[in-house]
């Protein structure tokens, strides 16, 4: 494997780290993952974590490029990488920030994120998924929905990121379901379609009602033994519904595509279908890898 | 002090415990507080915590009544106390649940909470503040606003709790400001009136915009070095504004009074004043004590 690995692709987010060993012609040789996300690391912690995972892929006789995207380039990350400003094509290797690594076998680069000045917004990682998506569908014109901890809604036209909006829906869901008083009433798994639709339609038609309905999930379980699976689906519906109410001017009459983990993607696809919108779900991981490949190719093309 | 203490009043919430040693004729002899709230205790933990604080007030020769209100009576508390159902007068001692204590020197009673069946809602502790408030102002007809971890809006008429609504505004604020990605951008203290008013009016006029504006607090601090004091005030304005948007049918054209800690009460009074509503702020602690006194008097009157 040491002989065959031409370069290494890295998606380093807040909570997780994914690594792909890539061969010549960008064949996928191996993949690894870890829960040592950026959120738990000091700047000095990144290189040891990376080396522990990729050592098996490194040749001693030559330098292996390591192309990274994601929160590893945030202010609290390994090294703060640049942002491109909207409107812009998603970043390729040209704007990458080189990291001074201790180990001479690796040449580490972190791809830039994308910023928007007004209203202020930032992304780190999604821009690489977008680059991967546009490699396959360069003609796409519409809105990419990228649900996760921080969901991005991204307007794409002429292969550019025109504008975007971020929602903390995933993080707020996790805080409410696991750390608030609702944790006693909201299941960790399980689902109830009717409860999801109830929450969704209440939030879309009267967004302010979300605030009134949250504690009701707790009270209902105390007074009527309402199921915690139903509460989970309703909480999800309320929060996604509030997001859909806020993004309506963004998605109305647009082409839509969803890039996410398949499970979360399916929930958003259902929510959009209930508004009469069809959106195909694309698995985020292959999009990230494809975006990293595009960045690597651009660096090769630039003679690096 | 052991000779003079006729009974002991206890406000035992999720996070805190407050105790008042009361003399004959309900004079206040001493007060104590602790952070050993119900949230951190098992059922077997309540009596030792209580005795460690009140031992100095207990006579050996007679039994001292201990009247409690708050989350100590919740399902996860010491003993689950009853609920009265709306519409109802706030509970007095008659519906109290007696706790079987190990120590023969105390006779512990927990006052009931109040429940509302539709839409489902519950309170534990606020009903005693309401009883205290109505002791002084029995003719009050309007809405009591009781901000805290879980803010209650309570419609009062003819000395009864007619209906109420609970909002998780305080808990959501704390989760976002201290545990979400916004913790990097939101100050622990400090204030900015203009930012508060911005957030408040945005949320009232377009409630769904709250979802879009939360991550913007983080992005603004990354891109423009926006102040964290301003972010704190804006977050507060957004969340209280969402609550005011949801409660508008409740407060429009009503008499309003606020019962809260003075600091939180002042923020809500300001938010309501910006809607053209004048609401006096009453300190919650004396109201609670007054409500516990009313309960004790009712037990005496009933011959206990």
Interface residues (C-beta under 8 A of the other chain):
Chain A: X75 X76 X115 X116 X117 X119 X120 X121 X122 X150 X165 X166 X167 X168 X169 X171 X172 X175 X176 X179 X180 X181 X182 X184 X207 X208 X209 X210 X211 X212 X214 X215 X216 X218 X219 X220 X222 X223 X224 X242 X243 X245 X246 X247
Chain B: X75 X76 X115 X116 X117 X119 X120 X121 X122 X150 X165 X166 X167 X168 X169 X171 X172 X175 X176 X179 X180 X181 X182 X184 X207 X208 X209 X210 X211 X212 X214 X215 X216 X218 X219 X220 X222 X223 X224 X226 X242 X243 X245 X246 X247 X248
